[in-house]
Amino acid sequence: MDLSFRFDSWWKSLPASPKGSGTVEGLVLRPMGGPPGSRELPEVLRMNPREGIVGDRWVEDDQPRDAQVSLINVHVLRSLAGDLEAGAATGDNLQVDLALDEASLPVGTHLAVGSVILRVGSTPHRPCALFVERLGARAAKRVARSNRVGQRGRGVMCEVVVGGEVRVGDRIQVVVEDQVPAGE
C-alpha cells in the first residue's frame, strides 16, 4: 500500500525556505571527548578545512572529508523535534532557513556562511539509529522519504573550503562558481 500521500501532506505543510540565500538560526557543537549525545549550543563556531568545526567530534569519527559540517532545515527540524533546542539532539551543526533540496544545492555548490565557504558534498545525510532513538521512527521515515525524492529532509553534508567563523543570524549565500575564493 502506497502511503506517500502522508509524506506529501506533511512536506506541503512546512513553511517554504528561501532559495539562493537564507540565515543561520541555530548552531550545534558535538564536543570532542564528551559523553555520547552531548551537545553545546554556541553563538559562534570556528571552522577550518583541516578540522571542520574546531572542537567538534567530526575529527574523531570515521567520516569523509565532505561530511565535516551538517546542515538541516529549521522548518523540518521544528516539525520533528518541536523546537531548535530539542532539535540539537540530531547533531546537525547548522540549523538553517534555506532550501536544501538537490535542485537548489547540487553537489559541489559553494555556500558563503559568515566568513566561511562550504562546499556541498556527495555524502548522503541519512537518519541513523540514534536519529530514530531521539526523534522516533516516524521522523526517520519522513526524512528518509524526503531524501529519496531529492528534498534532503535530513539535511546536507558539507566540506569547509575556507575557514572562519559562523554565528547565529549570519546570512547564507550560494556563491557563483567564479567568485569562490581560494581555500586556506
C-alpha positions in Angstrom: 0.0 0.0 0.0 1.4 3.4 -1.0 1.3 5.8 1.9 3.3 8.5 0.2 0.3 10.9 0.5 1.1 11.1 4.2 4.6 12.3 3.5 3.3 14.7 0.8 0.8 16.2 3.2 3.5 16.7 5.9 6.0 18.1 3.4 3.5 20.6 1.9 2.6 21.8 5.4 6.1 23.0 6.1 6.9 26.7 5.5 8.9 27.3 2.4 12.5 28.3 2.8 14.3 30.8 0.6 16.5 29.5 -2.3 19.9 31.1 -3.0 20.2 32.8 0.3 19.0 32.3 3.9 20.0 32.6 7.5 21.7 30.5 10.3 19.0 30.1 13.0 21.0 27.8 15.4 24.4 26.3 15.9 25.3 22.9 17.4 28.7 21.6 18.6 29.2 17.9 19.4 32.1 18.3 21.8 35.2 16.1 21.4 35.7 13.7 24.2 32.2 14.5 25.6 29.8 11.8 26.5 27.7 10.3 23.7 24.9 12.6 22.6 26.4 15.7 24.4 25.6 18.9 22.6 26.5 22.6 23.0 24.6 25.5 21.5 27.2 28.2 21.0 26.7 31.6 19.4 29.7 31.1 17.2 31.5 28.2 15.5 35.1 28.4 14.2 35.9 26.3 11.2 38.9 25.3 9.1 39.5 22.9 6.2 41.6 20.5 8.3 39.4 20.0 11.3 36.0 21.1 10.0 34.4 22.7 13.1 37.0 23.3 15.7 36.2 21.3 18.8 33.6 19.1 17.1 34.0 15.4 17.3 34.0 15.0 13.5 37.8 14.6 13.7 37.2 11.6 16.0 34.6 10.0 13.7 35.4 8.0 10.7 33.6 10.3 8.3 34.6 11.5 4.8 36.0 15.0 4.3 32.9 16.2 2.6 30.9 15.5 5.7 32.7 17.9 8.1 29.6 20.1 8.6 26.0 19.1 8.5 23.1 21.5 7.8 19.4 20.9 8.5 16.4 23.0 7.6 14.8 24.7 10.6 11.2 24.0 9.4 11.9 20.3 9.0 13.6 20.3 12.4 10.9 22.1 14.2 8.2 19.8 12.8 10.1 16.7 14.0 11.6 18.0 17.3 9.3 20.8 18.4 12.0 23.5 18.7 15.6 24.1 17.7 17.0 23.4 21.2 15.3 19.9 21.3 16.4 19.5 17.6 20.1 19.8 18.7 19.8 16.1 19.6 20.2 15.4 15.8 23.7 16.8 16.0 23.3 18.9 12.9 25.8 21.7 13.2 23.9 24.5 11.3 20.2 24.9 11.7 19.3 27.0 8.6 16.4 28.6 6.9 17.5 27.7 3.4 16.1 25.4 0.7 18.5 22.3 0.9 16.9 20.3 -1.9 19.1 18.8 -4.7 17.8 21.2 -7.3 18.7 24.2 -5.2 22.0 23.0 -4.0 23.6 20.4 -6.3 26.7 18.6 -5.1 29.7 21.0 -5.5 27.7 24.1 -4.8 29.6 26.6 -2.7 27.9 28.5 0.2 29.2 31.6 2.0 28.2 31.4 5.6 29.6 34.1 7.8 33.3 34.3 6.9 33.3 30.6 5.9 33.0 29.0 2.5 31.4 25.5 2.4 31.1 23.1 -0.5 28.1 20.8 -0.7 29.3 17.2 -0.5 28.2 14.0 -2.2 28.0 12.0 1.1 24.2 11.5 1.7 22.9 12.6 5.1 20.7 9.7 6.3 18.8 9.1 9.5 20.8 6.8 11.7 19.8 4.6 14.7 20.5 7.5 17.1 18.2 9.7 15.0 15.4 7.1 15.3 16.1 6.8 19.1 16.0 10.5 19.7 13.2 11.6 17.3 11.3 8.4 16.6 10.6 6.1 13.6 8.1 8.4 12.1 10.6 11.3 11.9 13.2 8.9 10.4 10.7 7.7 7.8 9.8 11.3 6.8 13.3 12.4 6.3 14.3 9.2 4.5 11.4 9.6 2.1 12.3 13.3 1.5 15.9 12.2 0.7 14.6 9.7 -1.8 12.6 12.4 -3.7 15.5 14.9 -3.7 14.3 17.1 -0.9 17.1 16.4 1.6 14.8 16.5 4.6 17.6 15.0 6.7 19.9 17.8 5.5 23.1 18.1 3.6 26.7 17.4 4.4 29.4 20.0 3.5 33.2 20.4 3.4 35.0 23.5 4.7 36.8 25.2 1.8 37.7 28.5 3.5 37.8 28.7 7.3 36.5 31.4 9.5 33.5 31.9 11.9 29.8 31.3 11.6 27.4 33.0 14.0 23.7 32.6 14.8 21.9 35.1 12.5 24.6 35.0 9.7 23.5 35.1 6.1 24.0 32.1 3.9 24.5 32.8 0.2 25.0 30.5 -2.7 28.3 31.6 -4.3 28.7 31.9 -8.0 31.4 29.5 -9.1 33.8 32.1 -10.5 33.6 34.1 -7.2 34.7 31.2 -4.9 37.9 32.3 -3.1 40.9 30.0 -2.9 40.9 27.7 0.2 43.3 28.1 3.2 
